[in-house]
């Protein structure tokens, strides 16, 4: 009978590990909310919420207030995170994949079609580093703000 008991313990451990990890992640979300409630852009909070939602099987809907270019930056970031997490993209290739998606993706072609310029344009404050497109496709007026 010790084998049955060990199997139960192993099964419980297998079930509880993800739940405990999710509980820790939710505590990190709550802490991030409390610490950064006065900040306008808490990028770490977005990543924590995305990870928590993913672990719970949620669907992520991204729509940025600043417009389509900001939404494209957020979507491409999420796509590369998913490639890394679920499909084995090596972490060392993260930034390269992000740059390629942003400089060769649908949004940049749409910008070219609509404005005759294949550049991303951000108004106001620049987004955080993970949300910036590669310099080659960032409008020169925006680059001068950096």
C-alpha positions as CSV (number, residue, x, y, z in Angstrom):
1,X,0.0,0.0,0.0
2,X,2.9,2.5,0.3
3,X,2.9,2.8,-3.5
4,X,-0.8,3.9,-3.5
5,X,0.0,6.5,-0.8
6,X,3.0,7.8,-2.7
7,X,1.0,8.0,-5.9
8,X,-1.7,10.1,-4.1
9,X,1.0,12.4,-2.7
10,X,2.5,12.8,-6.2
11,X,-0.9,13.5,-7.7
12,X,-1.7,16.1,-5.0
13,X,1.6,17.7,-5.6
14,X,1.0,17.8,-9.4
15,X,-2.4,19.5,-8.8
16,X,-1.3,21.9,-6.1
17,X,1.9,23.2,-7.7
18,X,0.1,25.2,-10.4
19,X,-2.5,26.4,-8.0
20,X,0.2,27.6,-5.6
21,X,2.1,29.3,-8.4
22,X,-1.1,31.0,-9.5
23,X,-1.8,32.1,-6.0
24,X,1.7,33.6,-5.8
25,X,1.1,35.3,-9.1
26,X,-2.1,36.8,-7.9
27,X,-0.4,38.2,-4.8
28,X,2.2,39.8,-7.1
29,X,-0.7,41.4,-9.1
30,X,-2.2,42.7,-5.9
31,X,1.1,44.0,-4.7
32,X,1.8,45.7,-8.0
33,X,-1.6,47.4,-7.9
34,X,-0.9,48.7,-4.4
35,X,2.6,49.9,-5.0
36,X,2.0,51.5,-8.4
37,X,-1.5,52.8,-8.1
38,X,-0.4,56.4,-8.7
39,X,1.7,55.6,-11.8
40,X,0.1,56.1,-15.2
41,X,1.9,53.2,-17.0
42,X,2.6,50.2,-14.9
43,X,4.0,47.9,-17.6
44,X,4.9,45.2,-15.1
45,X,1.3,45.0,-14.1
46,X,0.2,44.3,-17.6
47,X,2.7,41.4,-17.9
48,X,1.5,39.9,-14.5
49,X,-2.1,40.2,-15.5
50,X,-1.4,38.6,-18.9
51,X,0.4,35.7,-17.2
52,X,-2.3,35.2,-14.6
53,X,-5.0,35.2,-17.3
54,X,-3.1,32.7,-19.4
55,X,-2.7,30.3,-16.5
56,X,-6.5,30.5,-15.9
57,X,-7.3,29.9,-19.5
58,X,-8.6,33.4,-20.1
59,X,-8.8,35.2,-23.4
60,X,-6.7,38.3,-23.7
61,X,-8.3,41.3,-25.4
62,X,-5.8,44.2,-26.1
63,X,-7.0,47.7,-27.0
64,X,-4.8,50.6,-26.1
65,X,-6.2,54.1,-25.6
66,X,-3.3,55.7,-27.5
67,X,-4.2,54.1,-30.8
68,X,-3.5,51.3,-33.2
69,X,0.3,51.6,-33.1
70,X,0.3,51.2,-29.3
71,X,-2.1,48.3,-29.7
72,X,0.2,46.7,-32.3
73,X,3.2,47.0,-29.9
74,X,1.2,45.3,-27.1
75,X,0.0,42.5,-29.4
76,X,3.4,41.7,-30.9
77,X,4.8,41.6,-27.3
78,X,2.1,39.2,-26.3
79,X,2.7,37.0,-29.4
80,X,6.5,36.7,-28.7
81,X,5.7,35.9,-25.0
82,X,3.4,33.1,-26.3
83,X,6.0,31.9,-28.7
84,X,8.5,31.7,-25.8
85,X,6.2,30.2,-23.3
86,X,4.3,27.7,-25.4
87,X,6.3,27.0,-28.5
88,X,9.9,26.9,-27.4
89,X,11.3,30.2,-28.7
90,X,14.6,30.5,-27.0
91,X,14.7,33.6,-24.6
92,X,17.8,34.8,-26.4
93,X,15.7,35.2,-29.6
94,X,12.9,37.2,-27.8
95,X,14.1,40.7,-28.9
96,X,14.9,39.5,-32.5
97,X,11.4,38.0,-32.9
98,X,9.8,41.1,-31.5
99,X,11.7,43.4,-33.9
100,X,10.9,41.2,-36.9
101,X,7.2,41.1,-36.1
102,X,7.1,44.9,-35.7
103,X,9.2,45.8,-38.7
104,X,7.7,43.2,-41.1
105,X,4.2,42.7,-39.7
106,X,0.8,43.7,-40.9
107,X,0.6,47.0,-39.0
108,X,3.6,48.5,-40.6
109,X,2.3,47.6,-44.0
110,X,-1.0,49.1,-43.1
111,X,0.7,52.3,-42.0
112,X,2.5,52.4,-45.4
113,X,-0.8,52.0,-47.2
114,X,-2.6,54.7,-45.2
115,X,0.2,57.3,-44.8
116,X,2.7,56.4,-47.5
117,X,5.3,56.0,-44.7
118,X,6.2,52.7,-43.2
119,X,6.7,54.1,-39.7
120,X,5.1,54.0,-36.3
121,X,4.1,57.3,-34.8
122,X,3.5,57.9,-31.1
123,X,2.1,61.2,-29.8
124,X,2.8,62.4,-26.3
125,X,5.1,60.5,-24.0
126,X,7.1,57.6,-25.5
127,X,5.9,54.1,-24.4
128,X,8.2,52.0,-22.2
129,X,11.1,50.2,-23.9
130,X,9.3,46.8,-24.4
131,X,6.5,48.7,-26.3
132,X,8.8,50.7,-28.6
133,X,9.2,49.5,-32.2
134,X,12.7,49.1,-33.8
135,X,14.3,52.4,-34.6
136,X,14.1,51.7,-38.3
137,X,10.3,51.9,-38.2
138,X,9.9,54.6,-35.6
139,X,9.1,58.1,-36.9
140,X,12.2,60.4,-36.7
141,X,10.2,63.0,-34.8
142,X,9.4,60.4,-32.1
143,X,13.1,59.2,-32.0
144,X,14.2,62.7,-31.2
145,X,12.2,62.6,-27.9
146,X,14.3,59.6,-26.6
